[in-house]
Amino acid sequence: MYKIVATLTGIANLGFALMWLLQPRTVLSLWIVEHTDTCAIIEPRLAILLATLSLLLLLSRNAPPSPTRSAICIAMVFGALSLATISLYDLWSGIASAGVLPGVGFNLFFALVFAIVEWNARSEIREAKRART
């Protein structure tokens, strides 16, 4: 299951990276946020971070259950939940519009999926330990 989730999330993040790099005004217009000089400074940096995350996920997609893969899953859950929380706060405070809600849904979905992947991996490890004893 990790292979599928890492691949899909990696491809999605690569798409988001390209959007932030090539068409950042489109994303901001969905959120009804004005494009400013500050945005122009942050957008390519965000694109690089998303591309880096994409690369990490795509290169690790064949990794077996391990402490490293667990760290990736836990970091993805934390990051996705944090982004969803910040987006909801921005919506609540009026900084952004309801256009952030698809992103919130995406982040909550992938937080849940990575949590399930990690839960299943830990369950399999526990089962294997029980079988050996």
N, C-alpha and C positions, 0 to 999 in steps of 0.2 A: 504494500500500500504506500510506503514511503516513496517508492520510485514514481508512482503516478502523481502523488501530491507535490513532490519536489519538482517534477517536470512541469506540471501545470502552473504552479506558482512561479517557477523560474521564467516560463514563457510569458506569463501575465506581467511580471515585474519588468521584463525586457520591453514589453509593449508600453508600459507606463513610463519607463525610462526614455524611450523614444519620443513619447508624447511630450514629456517635460523638456526634452532637449529641442525638439523641432516645432512643437505647437503649444507652448505653455499658455498662451492666451486663451486657447480653447478650453483647457481645464479650468482656468480661473473664471472664464465667462459662465461655465456651468454652476460655479459656486457664487456667482455674482460678486466677484472680488475684482477690484480694479488692479490692472497691471501697473506696477511702479518700478522705479529704479532698484528698490530693495528686492522685489520679486526677480528682476532680471539678474541680480547677483546670485540669488539662492537657487534658481531653477536649474542651471547646468550642474551645480553641485549635487542637488537632489537626484538629477538624472544619473550622475556617476554612481551615487550610492545605490540607487535602484538597480543599475546595471551590475554593480559588484555583488549585490544580493542575488540577482539572477544567476550570475556566474557560479556563486557558491552553491546554490541549490542544484543547478544543472550538473555541475561537476561531482556533487555528492549523491546524486540520485541512485547510484548503485551501491551505496554504502550499507553494510549489514548493521544490525543493531550494535551500538557501541556508545561509549561515553561521548565521543565527538558528535555522533548523530543525535544523541539525546540533547546535547548542548544546542545544536541547530534547531531542533524541534521546540525546545523551551524558549529559545530566543525568538523564534517566529511567533509563538503564542504571545509572549510579552510584547513584542513589537506590534503585532496586529491588534491586540487589545488596547494598547496605548494609543495607536492611531485612531481607532474607533472612538475612544474616550475623548481625545482632543477634538475630533471632528464634531462629536455631539456637543461638546462645550462651545465650540465656535458657532454651531447652529443656535444653541440656546442663548448665547450672548449677543447674537445678531451680527457677528463678524462674517459668517458665511450663510448661504441660503440652503434650502432643502436639497439642492444639487449635491450636497456632500453625502446624502443618505445612501446612494448606490455604493460609494466607497466604504461607508460604515458597514453595510451588509457584506461586502466582499471581505473586509477585514475580520468581521465576526465569524464568517463562514470558515476562512482559512485558519483562524485561531482554534476553532473547534476541531477542524480536521487534523491539524498538527497535534493537538492535545490527544485526540483519539489514536493517532499513529504512535505517539509516545506511550500512551496507556497500554496499547496492545503489545508494543515491544517489551515493556516491563512485565506484562503478564506472561508473555512467552518465556522470558528469562526466569521468572519465578517457577513456571511449570517445568522447565528444563532442570532447575535445581532440585525440585521435588522428585522428579523422575530418577535423578542420580542417587538420591538417598534412600 
